[in-house]
Amino acid sequence: MIKSSHKGFAENLLFALNIFIIFFLLFGDNIVIPQWLQPVGRLHPLIIHFPIVVLIMAMVLEFFRFKERLKTEKLYHDFTTYLWLTGAIFAAITAIMGLFLSKEPGYEGDTLEWHKWFGVSVVFVSTLIYWFRSKQWYTPAIARSGAVATILCLVIAGHYGADITHGENFILAPVWHPEKKLVPIDKALVFRDVVQPIFENRCTSCHNPDKTKGGLILIDEKSVLKGGKDGKLFIAGQPQLSLLLQRIHMPEGEKKHMPPSGKPQLTADELNLLYLWIKENAEFERKVIDLPANDSLRVLAANYLKPSENTEERYDFAAADDKLIKKLNNNYRAVYPLSQESPALGVNIYNKKAYQPKVLEELSGIKKQVVSLDLNKMPVKDAELKTIAGFENLRSLNLNFTDITGSTLIQLAPLKHLKTLSLAGARLDPKTIKQISNLQSLTKVALWDTGLPDNEVADLQKSNKKIDFIKGFKDDGKPIKLNDPIVKNTSFVFTRPLPLELIHPIKGVDIRYTIDGTDPDSLKSMLYKPGIMIAQNTSIKAKAYKPGWFGSDMVQVNFYKSTYTPDSISFIAGPNEKYSGDGAKTLIDKDLGGTNFGNGKWVASQKDLIVYMQFTKPVDLHTVTLNCMRNVGSQIFLPVGIEIWGGQDASHLKLLTTVKPTAPKKDDPFIVKGMDCKIAGTHPISSLKIVAKPIQKLPKWDPVKKQPGWVFMDEIFLN
């Protein structure tokens, strides 16, 4: 039992807290919460549940206090009194914490105002009930009305609080929400009907007018373009430089990963949709059907808009063995289910260098389950169509830019379910292509850039009216932006000089390129012709041009010479376990990491990264190149210092050279760069030690500031 002195103190505290709340409500616009006091405000979500439980208990007891058998129960009345006093005090403390929290950036809007006023109403109503419940005029009707009023204020304040924390209409959404209206694909816009719903489902609970975390709102085109306090959300056409993609592809445990850990995460399709939308220039008014028929963004968008269509088809075959599927997945082939509940499988063959006919033959164990086969840009020959014909349930076959001539297309005739056949970029023989008429189930065939004359395609269309022949590009004189040049090289790390292979799917296109770091133009830059050889580390920038067309976007690709490979490699000081790749051998596997630092092909550390190499036979080393990444938005910087040590063995190493790049700047662009370390003189080397030093104190302009930066490497080249 609380002593009367304690009760008097508590009553005075309750009065003072109410006065403070009233003062804050009147003059809150002029109040600034100091940084040291902000943690008190952030306790609001933690403490709030205690007064709610206490007040609910007090209200239930208050509702029945005037029952005949309870009127004279002193313990009942005293216990209820102390519950009211405790609940009112903690409600006031929690309300003050909430008022402090509301002064932080990111909290504003009508929802916050409603939450605030109903929250303080709980404090005021519970305080008044406590002060007046012992008065003579306090009747059962007043008691019950006060209890009901407090409950209503609690429920409404909780509803708006949930909206602030979890998004609009969070509590009632499962049982009361407008039915989503399916948008016909011919009227759907990529942003409005595909991208924006992703933001609404995954992002707007924290990025709305009522809760602008990071100063970012994602409710419409204007707010998306505006970005937040860290800058623009994306750079159209450059996904690798876009802050949005950097944040959503961070490991879930990272502080800056979005959505935050514990919130519903983006699906693989949603991640791909956002990537492709940005890659294709993030247009807001573009219709889905304006995209090319085989465009990845169009296919994913169509699936997103009409998910029911993907599950309508039922298959009469059993699912393949999971262990077999796992075994068939490797570094040149991906086997994946088309949907969670479907036995149907898709297969994508993607490593041209590793392709052999047996790659298809190895799929015999799942030949009934394969309904989609993608062989784009693989050196598939006509003879291999006999193997493909064994996939009896095949619906879609992609043979774009293969070595198919069409002479054995008739072998696909047994495929009774084949609907789509893509032959774009293949050098088809006009005499044999007519075999396509024997494929009775086909509804769509892609034939652009196949060398077939227009009249041949027209004849095919006339004799096969049920098939839609996609002829592709036609120069009608209107300015259209050219596709990017295609780099046909399959390897970008070489020991001996190799030819540069650039092509373009449209005839008559000039490909201009540079090797000095400047952007190519249509007049002064070198004109690409077959036979150009790459003999040293080279960065190629290329664009396509044609009269009457807009120039393409620029394509950049780096080639690296690697003369020597060590006989052994290890870490003296290794990488962070999150970014350890496949150990030290990741740095000499000749497999470039690309622009995604989380793909397992990069090693990284926030401490000195020290690599040790040994050679059975001494090598005459003149250049060591560290392939590093810079991504300022993710605190990834080029090394601030590189040391190269060499000698006969580990006990006799000498410092051969050091490199210190220029200090980083806030506006430094994303880059994957080879850091060349030149070694003067002749040094037969059997042992080599390489030290890459990350920045230990981030620049003042970086939002993280106090933590060290990251150094990322994917390859080390020795020449």
SVG drawing of the C-alpha trace seen along z (x, -y; Angstrom):
<svg xmlns="http://www.w3.org/2000/svg" viewBox="-26 -30 93 68">
<polyline fill="none" stroke="black" stroke-width="0.4" points="0.0,0.0 1.4,-3.4 1.8,-5.7 -0.1,-9.0 3.1,-11.0 4.0,-9.0 0.4,-9.4 0.7,-13.2 4.0,-13.3 2.4,-11.2 -0.6,-13.5 1.7,-16.6 3.8,-14.9 0.6,-14.1 -0.5,-17.8 3.0,-19.0 3.1,-16.6 -0.3,-17.8 0.9,-21.5 4.0,-20.6 1.9,-18.9 -0.3,-22.0 2.7,-24.2 4.2,-22.0 1.0,-22.1 0.8,-25.9 4.4,-26.7 5.7,-23.5 6.4,-25.2 9.1,-27.2 10.7,-24.3 13.8,-22.6 14.7,-19.2 18.5,-19.0 20.3,-16.0 21.0,-14.6 17.3,-14.5 16.3,-12.8 16.8,-9.2 14.1,-10.0 11.6,-10.7 12.6,-7.5 11.5,-5.5 7.9,-6.4 7.2,-3.2 8.8,-1.1 7.0,-2.5 3.6,-3.1 2.2,0.4 2.5,0.1 0.0,-2.7 -2.4,-1.2 -2.6,2.1 -2.9,0.2 -5.6,-2.1 -7.6,0.7 -7.5,2.5 -8.6,-0.7 -11.4,-1.3 -12.8,2.3 -12.7,1.9 -14.2,-1.6 -17.1,-0.3 -18.2,2.1 -17.3,0.1 -20.9,-0.9 -22.2,2.7 -23.9,3.4 -21.5,5.9 -18.5,3.8 -19.6,0.4 -18.2,1.1 -15.1,3.1 -12.3,0.8 -9.5,2.9 -11.3,2.8 -11.7,-1.0 -8.1,-1.6 -6.6,0.7 -8.7,-1.0 -7.6,-4.5 -3.9,-3.5 -4.4,-2.0 -5.9,-5.2 -3.1,-7.3 -0.3,-5.0 -1.9,-4.8 -2.5,-8.5 1.2,-9.3 2.7,-6.9 0.3,-8.0 1.5,-11.6 5.2,-10.5 4.6,-8.5 2.8,-11.5 5.7,-13.8 8.1,-11.3 5.9,-11.2 5.9,-15.0 9.7,-15.0 9.8,-12.3 7.5,-14.4 10.0,-17.2 12.5,-15.0 12.8,-15.2 10.5,-12.8 7.4,-13.2 4.7,-15.5 1.3,-15.5 -2.3,-15.1 -1.9,-11.5 0.7,-12.7 -1.7,-15.6 -4.6,-13.2 -2.3,-10.8 -1.0,-13.6 -4.3,-15.1 -6.0,-11.7 -2.9,-10.7 -2.9,-13.8 -6.7,-13.3 -6.1,-10.0 -3.9,-11.8 -6.4,-14.6 -9.5,-12.3 -7.7,-9.8 -6.4,-12.7 -9.9,-14.2 -11.4,-10.8 -8.8,-10.4 -9.4,-13.8 -13.2,-13.7 -14.0,-10.0 -14.3,-10.6 -16.8,-13.5 -20.4,-13.2 -21.7,-14.0 -19.6,-11.3 -22.4,-8.9 -22.3,-5.4 -23.3,-7.0 -20.4,-9.5 -18.0,-6.7 -19.0,-4.5 -19.0,-7.4 -15.5,-8.4 -14.3,-4.8 -15.8,-4.5 -14.3,-7.9 -10.8,-6.8 -11.1,-3.5 -12.2,-5.4 -9.2,-7.8 -6.8,-4.9 -8.2,-3.0 -8.1,-6.0 -4.7,-7.2 -3.4,-3.6 -4.9,-3.4 -3.1,-6.6 0.1,-5.5 0.0,-2.2 -0.5,-4.2 2.6,-6.3 4.7,-3.2 3.4,-0.7 1.6,-2.6 -1.9,-3.9 -4.8,-1.8 -2.5,0.8 -5.0,2.2 -8.0,2.5 -6.3,3.3 -6.7,7.1 -10.5,6.8 -11.4,3.4 -9.7,2.2 -10.8,1.4 -10.4,4.3 -7.4,3.8 -8.7,3.0 -6.8,4.9 -5.5,2.5 -5.7,3.7 -2.2,4.2 -2.9,2.0 -3.7,-1.0 -1.1,-0.3 1.8,-2.7 5.0,-1.3 5.4,-3.7 1.8,-4.3 0.6,-0.7 3.8,1.3 6.5,-0.7 4.3,-2.9 2.4,0.1 5.8,1.6 6.6,-1.7 3.1,-1.6 3.5,2.0 7.1,1.8 8.2,-1.7 5.4,-4.3 4.9,-3.1 8.1,-5.1 8.2,-7.5 4.8,-9.3 3.7,-12.9 3.1,-11.9 6.4,-10.1 9.2,-11.3 12.2,-9.2 15.3,-10.6 13.3,-13.5 12.0,-11.0 8.4,-10.7 7.4,-8.0 3.7,-8.7 3.9,-10.2 6.1,-11.2 7.0,-14.6 8.1,-13.2 10.0,-10.3 11.9,-12.8 12.7,-15.1 14.6,-12.4 15.6,-12.8 18.3,-14.3 20.9,-12.0 20.1,-13.2 18.3,-11.9 16.8,-8.5 18.1,-7.3 20.0,-8.4 17.9,-7.5 19.7,-5.0 22.4,-4.3 21.2,-1.7 24.7,-1.1 24.9,-4.7 21.3,-4.9 20.9,-5.3 17.6,-3.3 19.2,-0.2 22.3,-0.5 20.1,-0.5 17.7,2.3 20.6,4.6 22.6,4.1 22.7,7.1 19.6,7.1 21.6,6.8 23.2,3.5 21.8,0.4 21.0,-1.4 19.4,1.6 15.9,0.8 13.2,1.9 14.6,2.1 15.1,5.6 11.8,6.8 9.7,5.1 8.3,7.0 11.2,7.3 11.1,6.9 10.7,10.0 13.2,11.0 10.7,9.8 10.2,6.5 14.0,6.0 14.3,6.7 11.4,4.4 12.9,1.5 16.3,2.2 15.0,2.5 12.7,-0.6 15.8,-2.7 18.0,-1.1 15.4,-2.0 15.5,-5.7 12.8,-5.6 10.1,-7.1 6.9,-8.0 4.4,-8.2 5.6,-5.1 3.0,-2.4 3.9,1.2 2.9,2.1 5.3,-0.5 8.2,1.7 9.5,4.3 7.6,7.6 10.6,9.5 11.8,6.8 12.4,8.1 10.7,5.1 7.6,5.7 7.5,9.4 7.9,8.8 5.4,5.9 2.8,8.1 3.2,10.8 2.9,8.2 -0.3,6.8 -1.9,10.1 -0.6,12.6 -3.7,14.8 -2.7,15.5 0.5,17.1 -1.2,19.7 -4.1,20.6 -2.1,23.2 -2.1,26.6 0.5,29.2 -0.1,32.9 3.5,33.9 5.0,34.3 7.6,32.0 11.3,32.9 13.5,34.0 14.8,31.0 18.3,32.6 18.6,33.1 17.6,29.5 20.2,28.3 22.8,30.5 22.0,29.1 22.5,25.5 26.1,24.4 28.2,21.5 26.8,21.8 23.3,23.0 20.3,21.9 17.3,24.2 14.4,22.6 10.7,23.2 8.4,20.8 6.3,20.4 6.2,21.7 3.4,24.2 4.1,25.3 6.2,28.3 7.2,26.3 10.8,25.3 12.7,22.7 16.3,23.2 18.8,20.4 22.2,21.3 24.4,18.2 28.1,19.0 29.1,19.0 32.7,20.1 31.4,23.2 28.7,24.2 28.8,27.6 26.0,29.8 26.2,31.9 24.9,28.9 21.5,29.7 21.9,33.5 22.5,33.2 19.0,32.0 17.4,35.3 16.4,36.0 14.0,33.0 13.0,33.0 9.3,33.4 9.4,30.4 11.3,27.8 8.7,25.4 11.1,22.5 14.6,22.7 16.8,19.7 19.9,20.2 20.4,16.5 23.9,15.8 25.0,19.5 26.8,21.2 23.9,23.6 24.1,25.5 21.2,26.9 22.1,30.5 21.2,29.7 17.6,29.0 17.1,32.8 18.0,32.8 15.8,29.8 12.9,31.6 13.1,34.1 11.7,31.4 8.2,32.5 6.4,29.8 8.5,26.8 6.4,23.6 9.1,21.0 12.4,21.3 14.9,18.5 17.6,19.0 18.5,15.4 22.0,14.7 22.8,18.5 24.4,20.3 21.0,21.7 20.4,21.5 16.9,23.1 17.9,26.2 16.6,28.6 13.7,26.6 11.4,29.4 12.8,31.4 10.9,29.2 7.6,30.4 6.9,32.9 6.8,30.1 3.0,29.8 3.0,27.1 5.7,24.7 4.1,21.2 7.0,18.8 10.2,19.2 12.9,16.4 15.4,16.5 16.5,12.8 20.1,12.3 20.5,15.8 21.7,16.1 18.7,17.9 18.6,19.6 15.7,18.3 15.4,21.7 14.9,23.7 13.0,21.2 9.7,22.3 10.0,25.4 8.6,23.2 5.1,24.0 5.4,27.5 5.4,26.2 1.6,26.2 1.4,24.8 3.5,21.7 1.8,18.3 4.8,15.9 8.2,15.9 10.9,13.3 12.8,12.8 14.5,9.4 18.1,9.1 18.1,12.6 19.1,11.6 15.8,12.6 14.5,10.3 11.2,8.5 9.4,10.3 10.3,13.7 9.0,12.6 5.8,11.3 5.3,14.7 5.8,16.5 3.2,14.3 0.7,14.8 1.0,18.6 1.0,18.8 -1.7,16.3 -2.0,17.7 1.7,16.8 2.8,13.3 6.1,12.7 8.0,10.0 10.2,8.3 11.6,5.7 13.4,2.6 12.5,0.5 14.0,-2.8 11.0,-5.0 12.9,-8.3 11.7,-9.2 14.4,-9.8 14.6,-6.8 17.3,-6.1 19.6,-3.3 20.2,-0.2 23.5,0.0 26.4,1.6 26.9,5.3 30.3,6.5 30.7,10.0 33.9,10.8 33.2,13.5 36.4,12.9 37.8,9.6 40.9,10.9 43.6,12.1 47.2,13.3 47.8,12.8 46.4,10.0 42.7,10.6 40.4,8.9 37.8,6.4 34.4,7.7 31.7,5.1 28.4,5.6 25.1,3.9 21.7,5.6 20.8,2.8 22.5,2.7 24.5,-0.4 25.3,-1.5 28.7,-3.1 30.2,-2.2 32.6,-4.9 34.9,-4.2 37.6,-5.7 40.4,-4.3 41.5,-7.5 38.6,-7.8 36.7,-10.4 33.2,-9.9 32.9,-8.9 31.2,-11.3 30.0,-10.7 32.8,-12.6 36.2,-12.6 36.2,-9.3 37.7,-6.2 35.4,-4.1 35.3,-0.4 36.3,2.1 36.9,5.9 40.6,6.7 41.3,4.2 43.5,5.9 43.6,5.4 47.2,5.9 47.2,4.1 44.9,2.9 42.3,0.9 39.0,-0.8 36.7,-0.9 33.8,-3.4 31.6,-2.9 28.4,-4.4 26.3,-3.6 25.5,-6.2 23.4,-6.2 22.0,-9.0 18.4,-9.7 18.7,-8.1 19.6,-9.3 22.9,-8.0 22.8,-5.1 23.7,-5.2 27.4,-4.7 28.7,-1.2 31.9,-0.9 33.9,2.3 37.3,2.8 39.9,5.3 42.7,6.5 46.0,8.2 47.2,10.9 50.6,12.3 51.4,14.1 49.3,16.2 50.8,17.1 51.2,20.7 49.7,20.0 47.8,17.1 46.6,16.4 45.5,13.6 47.8,12.3 45.0,9.9 41.7,11.1 38.4,9.6 35.2,9.1 33.2,12.3 30.3,10.7 32.5,10.0 34.9,12.9 34.1,14.3 35.6,17.7 38.7,16.9 41.9,15.5 41.6,17.3 38.8,14.9 41.5,12.4 43.1,14.5 40.2,16.5 39.9,14.1 36.2,13.7 35.3,10.0 32.9,8.9 30.9,6.4 28.9,3.6 27.1,5.6 29.4,5.7 27.2,8.3 27.4,11.0 30.1,13.0 32.8,12.1 34.3,9.2 36.4,9.3 36.2,6.3 37.5,5.0 37.3,1.9 40.9,2.7 44.1,3.2 43.7,6.0 47.0,7.9 47.5,10.5 50.5,12.9 51.5,14.7 54.2,17.2 55.7,18.3 57.6,21.5 59.7,19.8 60.7,16.2 58.8,13.7 60.0,10.4 57.3,8.1 56.7,4.5 53.1,3.8 50.6,4.9 47.0,3.9 44.3,4.0 40.8,3.9 38.8,1.8 35.4,0.3 34.3,-3.2 30.7,-3.7 30.6,-6.8 27.0,-6.3 27.8,-3.0 31.1,-4.1 33.1,-2.2 36.3,-4.2 39.4,-3.5 42.3,-2.5 44.0,-5.5 47.3,-3.7 48.7,-0.6 52.1,1.0 53.8,3.7 56.5,5.8 58.6,8.4 61.6,10.7 62.9,14.2 60.9,15.4 58.6,14.1 61.7,13.2 63.3,11.0 60.6,8.7 61.4,5.2 59.1,2.3 59.0,2.0 56.4,-0.8 53.6,-2.7 50.5,-4.3 48.4,-7.0 45.3,-8.0 43.9,-11.5 41.5,-12.3 37.9,-11.3 35.2,-13.9 31.5,-14.0 30.6,-13.9 33.0,-11.2 31.0,-8.9 30.7,-5.1 33.6,-3.4 35.3,0.0 38.9,-0.9 42.2,0.9 44.8,-0.7 48.2,-0.4 51.2,-0.1 54.4,-0.5 57.6,1.2 60.8,-0.4 63.8,1.7 64.2,5.5 63.2,7.5 63.0,11.4 60.2,12.1 59.3,15.4 57.2,13.9 54.9,10.9 52.9,9.0 50.2,6.5 48.7,4.1 45.5,2.2 44.6,-0.4 41.0,-1.6 40.1,-5.1 40.0,-5.0 38.1,-8.3 35.3,-9.1 35.2,-12.6 33.1,-15.2 30.6,-15.3 29.8,-11.6 26.7,-11.0 28.3,-8.0 31.5,-10.0 32.9,-8.1 33.2,-4.7 36.0,-3.6 35.3,-3.2 35.4,0.0 38.0,1.2 36.6,3.6 38.7,5.8 37.7,8.5 41.0,9.2 44.8,8.6 46.6,8.6 50.4,9.2 52.4,8.1"/>
</svg>
